[in-house]
Amino acid sequence: MKVILLKDVPNFGRRYEVKNVSDGHALNFLFPRGLAELANDQTLKKVEELKKQHDDEKRVREDLLVKNLKALTDSRIELSEKANDKGHLFAGIHKPEIIAAIKKQTELDVDADHLDLEEPIKAVGEYDIKIKVQDKEATFKLIVNSI
């Protein structure tokens, strides 16, 4: 069965991709969760328009981010999380938390694909985080404090 993904599905595919899947996978997993819809001529045309619009919006956001990378290079993003006496965090800091902090403190819209973070941050301290947008790079300080 051919389906169109409506959202990013980890380890499976990205938004607006057309995939061939088994009927059971589509009917029992993808459709009930709103992750995909059946691919036919009408939906394929609609998805092509949505994909083009999504790509245009993403390109505009990336261009704006490239222009503001210098400001992000000089910034210091602070997060406060619960930690034990030795400075180990109870919950690791992942990309979504960092993106939310960047948006809150600098009002820049960064995608998870732009952040270069190999593993979650699990201790209090200062970290240099790289952001790669198109062919530009920037590094900012992430300061993790304990509550």
C-alpha positions in Angstrom: 0.0 0.0 0.0 1.3 3.5 -0.9 1.1 6.1 1.9 2.1 9.7 2.3 3.8 10.5 5.7 2.2 13.5 7.4 4.8 13.7 10.1 8.4 12.6 10.6 8.4 9.0 11.8 11.7 8.0 13.5 13.6 5.2 11.7 11.1 5.2 8.9 10.8 8.4 6.9 10.3 12.1 6.8 7.3 14.3 6.4 5.7 14.3 2.9 7.6 11.2 1.7 5.7 8.5 -0.2 6.4 5.0 1.1 5.3 1.5 0.2 4.2 -0.2 3.4 2.3 -3.4 4.3 -1.4 -3.0 4.7 -1.3 -4.1 8.4 1.4 -1.5 9.2 -0.6 1.3 7.6 -4.0 0.3 9.0 -2.8 -0.6 12.5 0.0 1.9 13.2 0.3 4.8 10.7 -3.4 5.7 10.0 -4.7 5.6 13.6 -1.9 7.8 14.9 -2.4 10.3 12.1 1.1 9.7 10.8 0.1 8.9 7.2 -2.7 8.9 4.7 -3.4 6.8 1.7 -1.6 8.0 -1.5 -3.8 8.6 -4.5 -3.8 11.2 -7.3 -5.5 13.9 -5.3 -3.4 13.5 -2.2 -0.2 13.3 -4.2 -0.9 16.7 -5.8 -1.9 18.2 -2.5 1.3 16.9 -0.8 3.5 18.2 -3.6 2.1 21.7 -3.0 2.5 21.3 0.8 6.0 20.0 0.3 7.0 23.0 -1.9 5.5 25.4 0.6 7.2 23.7 3.5 10.6 23.8 1.7 10.1 27.5 0.9 9.4 28.2 4.5 12.4 26.2 5.7 14.6 28.0 3.2 13.4 31.4 4.5 14.0 30.3 8.2 17.5 29.1 7.3 18.4 32.3 5.5 17.2 34.3 8.5 19.2 32.0 10.8 22.3 32.4 8.7 22.0 36.2 9.0 21.7 35.9 12.8 24.4 33.3 13.4 26.9 36.0 14.5 24.5 37.1 17.3 24.2 33.5 18.4 28.0 33.1 18.5 28.3 35.8 21.1 25.4 34.6 23.2 25.4 32.4 26.3 22.3 30.2 26.7 21.5 29.1 30.3 19.5 26.2 31.5 18.7 25.1 35.0 17.9 21.5 35.7 17.7 19.3 38.8 21.0 17.7 39.7 22.5 15.6 42.5 25.3 16.8 44.8 28.0 15.6 42.4 26.6 17.7 39.5 25.0 14.8 37.5 21.6 15.7 36.0 18.6 13.5 36.9 17.4 13.8 33.3 19.7 14.5 30.3 19.3 17.6 28.2 18.4 16.8 24.6 18.0 18.8 21.4 14.4 19.9 22.0 15.3 21.5 25.4 18.3 23.3 23.9 16.1 24.6 21.0 13.5 25.8 23.4 16.1 27.7 25.4 17.6 29.3 22.3 14.1 30.4 21.1 13.2 31.8 24.5 16.5 33.7 25.1 17.4 34.8 21.6 14.1 34.5 19.7 15.9 32.5 16.9 14.1 29.5 15.3 16.6 26.6 15.2 15.8 23.1 13.8 17.0 20.0 15.5 18.9 19.1 12.3 21.1 22.2 12.7 22.4 21.3 16.2 25.5 19.2 16.4 24.9 17.2 19.6 26.2 13.6 19.6 24.8 12.7 23.0 22.6 14.3 25.7 24.2 16.5 28.3 24.2 14.8 31.6 26.2 17.0 33.9 26.3 20.6 35.2 28.8 22.9 33.5 29.7 24.9 30.3 29.4 23.3 26.9 30.3 24.5 23.4 27.5 23.7 21.0 27.9 23.9 17.3 25.1 25.0 14.9 25.5 24.2 11.2 23.2 26.0 8.8 23.7 25.6 5.1 27.5 26.1 4.8 27.9 28.3 7.9 28.8 27.3 11.4 28.5 29.0 14.7 29.4 27.9 18.3 27.7 29.2 21.4 28.1 28.5 25.1 25.5 26.4 26.9 25.6 26.8 30.6 23.9 24.2 32.7 23.1 25.1 36.3 21.6 23.0 39.0 18.4 23.9 40.7 
